[in-house]
Amino acid sequence: MAESTNLQQDCQWARETLEKCKAEMAKRIVGQENIINSIFTALITDGHILLEGVPGLAKTLAIKTFAEISGLEFKRIQFTPDLLPADVLGTLLYNQAKGEFSVRKGPVFTNILLADEINRSPAKVQSALLEAMAERQITIGDETHKLPVPFVVLATQNPIEQEGTYNLPEAELDRFLLKTKVPYPMPSEEVQIVKAGGNPENIKVTKQLSASDIERLRSIAQQIVCDDKIIEYIVSIVSITRQEISGAQKTNDFLHYITFGASPRASIAMCKSAKVHALFKGRTFVLPEDVKEVAKDVLRHRLVLSYEAGADGVTSDEIIDKLISFVPVP
């Protein structure tokens, strides 16, 4: 009973702390609650996030503001077609006087890495991040270097401009905990944005988190209870995307739109994200509603759609909606 009470108190503290952080971000960011929730989900779960939206929707501003209130070290890489892996990771420099090589560490050595317009660089640069995102380390020459803790990649991409862009490799997409779509603001929100004068970066924000706060938030999230029935529900949603699963034929009216389904990494990501969503609500346990809320962000970049999906104009979000409606709620 005491442990349950302590967890409830911890969850209440977490909710109040996160609400303060969101309120501080709201000084600059109007609306876009889903983006802010996704960014904090990535921080708490030690994951990475891909933000997709047209230019001018405050994606970069949201990430920079988050870095300021978190008090973490922040670096930005503008991805371009001529970017090289060494520009991201670092390289070996030869010291002629000493006759030896030394490591020049790249911008990846930070807590929060903004990979701006990540789809503007070729695969060799994007894949340079794989080791960093998956193992929190990079290899330069014959030496492996650990990255700072925490290490979170917050990437952005523009979905409407295809010239000079490259599709992200599936292996890299799967490393992103979430892919969040950034919508246009509501008219009432846009009125507030215009009234602000278009210079939100001039608005001062203050640090709201310490290193110990971040560690405590992560610890609390791990203690959120996810019942076995909820885990089975999560696995059912993910596994039904794979056509070889028994019973998938019942949903073949939309499964033929999926060429490759989601891996077990998606199930893990959905469970972690659902726990944080419960934490946002101040709860000590996960409900099916938490799973439904995070399902699209977790799955939309992990489903490889068929040619028929493109021809029929079917999106991954529509398929995920059908998956959720098909799987029985515990």
WONORNOR-V516586 format. One line per field, one symbol per residue. ss: DSSP state (@ for helix, = for strand, . for the rest). psi: psi as a letter, one per 30 degrees, with the letter a starting at -180 (. if undefined). A space follows every 50 residues. Layout:
ss=???
psi=???
This chain:
ss=.@@@@@@@@@@@@@@@@@@@@@@@@.......@@@@@@@@@@@@@...== ==......@@@@@@@@@@@@...=====......@@@@@======....= =====......=====.@@@..@@@@@@@@@@@@@.====..====.... .======............@@@@....====.....@@@@@@@@@....@ @@........@@@@@@@@@@@@@.=..@@@@@@@@@@@@........@@@ @@@@@..===...@@@@@@@@@@@@@@@@@....=..@@@@@@@@@@@@. ...==.@@@@@@...@@@@@@@@@@@....
psi=eeeeeeeeeeeeeeeeeeeeeeeeefeejkbheeeeeeeeeeeeghalkj kkllkgggeeeeeeeeeeffglkklkkjklfgkleffeealkkkjeefhl klkjkaffilejjjikhfgflleeeefffeeeeefhllkjbgkkkkllkl jkkjllljffjfkglkkkkeeeeffkekjkkjlklleeeeeeeeffggif ffkkllkflleeeeeeeeeeeffkkjleeeeeeeeeeefffjffkkffff gffffffkekallfeeeeeeeeeeeeeeeefglglkleeeeeefeeeefe ffkjlleeeeefgkleeeeeeeeefekkk.
